[in-house]
Amino acid sequence: MARIVHIALRVRDLEATTRFYEEVFGFRRVEEGRVRDHVSRHLSDGTIDLALIQYDAGADSAEARASGVEPCIHHFGVEVEDVDTTRKRLLAAGCRMISEPGVVPIKFRDPGGVVAEIVPEGRYRTPE
């Protein structure tokens, strides 16, 4: 069964937002890296991966614009057993792909316009 494993927030200030979630809620850092046109810092509550995304100034990719250019809930991620089969199901259901072909995770718009992504099992880690 598919399950929600990830929520991503687009933020203006990566450091201040990180401190907030660490100090107020006790979330712990899991990993960080540069992905295409943004820095993605992953925190966790032990169950859900919370990604804080700060896009480069002037970033204009489809993913950067997907949920608008202001801070927001950018997308949520659903872990699936078979990414390719699920991608085909999404297309058959009328979803529009946002990610470039071959890019995983695969971001898409659901029929209501909400941005989500599918990821393979085990994509997101939890603190040890």
N, C-alpha and C positions, 0 to 999 in steps of 0.2 A: 504494500500500500504506500502511496506517495504521502509525504508529510512536509509541513513547513519547517525549515531548519535555519532560515536566514532572513534578516531584515536589514536593509541598507538605508542609511540616512545621508542625504547630501548636506554637508556642513560648510560654513564659511571659515571657521577657525578650528582646525583639527586638534590642536593642543588643548584649548579651553574646553572643547566638547569631550575630549578623552578624559580630562581631569574630572569633569562633571560626572560622567558615568562611573568612573572608578571610585571617586570619593563619596558620592551620594548613594549609589546602589551597590558598590563593591564588585562591579564587573572586573574581569581580569583580561589583560592583553593576551592574545593568542598568536597573531602574526600580523605582519605589515609588508606592503610592497607596492611598487609602482606598476600600474596596469594601464597600458595605452596612454591615456591623457589625464590620469588622476592617481592620487595616492589613496590606498585603501587600507585602513587600520581595522583589524578585527578584534572585537572584544567578545566575551561570553559570560553568561550568567550560569554556565554549567550545562545548559540545554540548548539554547538558541544562540546562533552566531549573530552579533550585531556589528555590521560594517559601517564605519564612518568614512565617507568618501569626500575628499576635497579635490575638485577638478582644477586643472591648471587654468590660469588666467587666459581668457580667450578661447577655451576649449569649445569646439563646435561640432563634435561628432554626434551621430544619432543618439548614442547612449547618453551623452552629456545633456542633450536637450529633451530626452525622453519624458521626464516628469517636470520639466520647467527648469529655469536657471536659478531659482531661489532655493534656500534651504527647505527641505521637505523629506517626507518618506519617499525615497527614490524608487524602491522596488522591494519585493519579498521573493525568497527563493524556495522552490519546492524540490525536494530530493526525490528522484525517480529511479527505478531499477534499470530502465533502458531509455537513454536520452534520445536515440534516433527514432525509436518507435513512438515515443511521446511527442517528439517534434512533428511527426507525421499526423498524429492525432490533433495537435494544435492547429496545424494548417487545415485539416479537414473540418475543424470546428470554426473556421473563419478567423483565426488569430493572425495578426500581422507580426512578422518577425522584425525585430529591431537590430539584433546582432548580425554582423557580417557572416556569410556562410563559413562554416568550419570553426567558428569561435564558440568555445564553451567556457562559462555557462551561456546558455541561449536565452537572451532577453526577448520578450514578446509583449504585445498588448492583448489582453483578454477581450472578449466581445464587448465588455463595458468600457474599455479604454484604459484599464489599470495596467501598469507595467509590472511584470513578474519575470522570473527566470526559472529555468529547470537546470538542475545540477545532478551529476552522477552521485550515487551513494558514496559516503565517506569524504565528500568534498570539503566540508567544514569540520574543524577540530573543536574539541572542548578542552578547557584547562585540565592539566594533569593533577 
